[in-house]
């Protein structure tokens, strides 16, 4: 495999053909395009450095790269610096973003967020982490220190409650 021999042309091909898809994965976790581009660069550096750890028998290359991109995005969201930055954004940034948001956020999602806030606090937290921030059920289990089965049960109950709220 040319990638494992670190041929530059192989990495150029990889970037040209997969950067868009990986950027979409990153943007699904982090909506800030500038930050997403920075993470994309870090992802390709990580791919370059860790290509020897890729094992063809365990899955496709694209899946491996997607996991790297997704994990890098989630690590960024979990970082203290990112949380601090989100809390301390300038008012002007918030004003511009809220003015743009009506054209960027799907109508269903706006209403759904309002409904999610009507859920019990346990359910609300799980739905936020799972559906709006993109964490897996296993990651949520580890993050909150609760059993995986409990996460699954509560998420199912939350979805049933959301369904009832949508109908009413």
TIKOLFI-608916 format. One record per residue (C-alpha): residue in one letter; z negated, y negated, x. Coordinates in steps of 0.5 Angstrom, whole numbers, padded with zeros to 4 digits, always signed. Layout:
<sites>
AZYX;...
</sites>
This chain:
<sites>
X+0000+0000+0000;X+0002-0007+0003;X-0004-0010+0000;X-0009-0006+0004;X-0005-0007+0010;X-0006-0015+0009;X+0002-0017+0008;X+0002-0024+0006;X+0008-0023+0002;X+0004-0018-0002;X-0001-0023-0003;X+0004-0028-0005;X+0007-0023-0010;X+0000-0022-0013;X-0001-0029-0014;X+0005-0031-0017;X+0005-0025-0022;X-0002-0025-0024;X-0005-0032-0023;X-0004-0034-0030;X-0007-0028-0033;X-0013-0028-0029;X-0014-0036-0030;X-0013-0034-0038;X-0019-0029-0036;X-0023-0034-0033;X-0022-0040-0038;X-0024-0035-0043;X-0031-0036-0040;X-0031-0043-0037;X-0027-0048-0041;X-0026-0053-0036;X-0019-0052-0033;X-0021-0056-0026;X-0027-0051-0025;X-0023-0045-0027;X-0018-0047-0022;X-0023-0047-0017;X-0026-0040-0019;X-0019-0037-0019;X-0018-0039-0012;X-0025-0036-0010;X-0022-0030-0014;X-0016-0029-0010;X-0020-0030-0003;X-0025-0025-0006;X-0019-0020-0007;X-0016-0021+0000;X-0023-0020+0003;X-0025-0014-0001;X-0018-0010-0002;X-0020-0004+0002;X-0025-0003-0003;X-0020-0002-0009;X-0019+0005-0011;X-0013+0007-0014;X-0016+0013-0017;X-0021+0009-0021;X-0016+0005-0025;X-0011+0000-0024;X-0010-0006-0019;X-0010-0011-0025;X-0016-0008-0028;X-0020-0009-0022;X-0017-0016-0021;X-0019-0018-0028;X-0026-0015-0027;X-0027-0019-0020;X-0024-0026-0024;X-0029-0024-0030;X-0035-0023-0026;X-0034-0029-0022;X-0033-0033-0028;X-0040-0030-0031;X-0043-0031-0024;X-0041-0039-0025;X-0044-0040-0032;X-0051-0036-0030;X-0051-0041-0024;X-0057-0046-0024;X-0051-0051-0021;X-0047-0050-0027;X-0052-0051-0032;X-0055-0057-0029;X-0048-0060-0029;X-0047-0058-0037;X-0054-0061-0038;X-0052-0068-0034;X-0045-0069-0036;X-0043-0077-0037;X-0043-0079-0044;X-0036-0081-0043;X-0034-0074-0042;X-0037-0072-0048;X-0034-0077-0052;X-0027-0075-0049;X-0028-0068-0050;X-0031-0069-0057;X-0024-0073-0059;X-0020-0068-0056;X-0024-0062-0059;X-0021-0062-0066;X-0014-0060-0063;X-0016-0055-0059;X-0022-0051-0062;X-0019-0047-0068;X-0022-0049-0075;X-0025-0042-0076;X-0029-0042-0070;X-0032-0049-0072;X-0034-0046-0078;X-0036-0040-0075;X-0041-0043-0070;X-0044-0047-0076;X-0045-0040-0079;X-0048-0037-0073;X-0054-0042-0073;X-0056-0040-0079;X-0058-0033-0077;X-0064-0031-0074;X-0066-0033-0067;X-0065-0026-0064;X-0058-0025-0068;X-0056-0032-0066;X-0057-0031-0058;X-0054-0025-0058;X-0048-0027-0062;X-0047-0033-0057;X-0048-0029-0051;X-0043-0024-0054;X-0038-0027-0057;X-0038-0034-0055;X-0040-0033-0048;X-0036-0027-0046;X-0042-0022-0044;X-0042-0015-0045;X-0047-0011-0049;X-0049-0008-0043;X-0050-0015-0039;X-0054-0018-0045;X-0059-0012-0045;X-0060-0013-0037;X-0060-0020-0038;X-0065-0020-0044;X-0069-0014-0042;X-0068-0010-0048;X-0065-0003-0049;X-0058-0003-0050;X-0059+0001-0057;X-0063-0005-0059;X-0057-0010-0057;X-0052-0006-0061;X-0056-0005-0067;X-0058-0013-0067;X-0051-0015-0066;X-0049-0010-0072;X-0054-0013-0076;X-0052-0020-0074;X-0045-0019-0076;X-0047-0016-0083;X-0051-0022-0084;X-0045-0027-0082;X-0040-0023-0087;X-0045-0024-0092;X-0046-0032-0090;X-0038-0032-0090;X-0037-0029-0097;X-0043-0034-0100;
</sites>
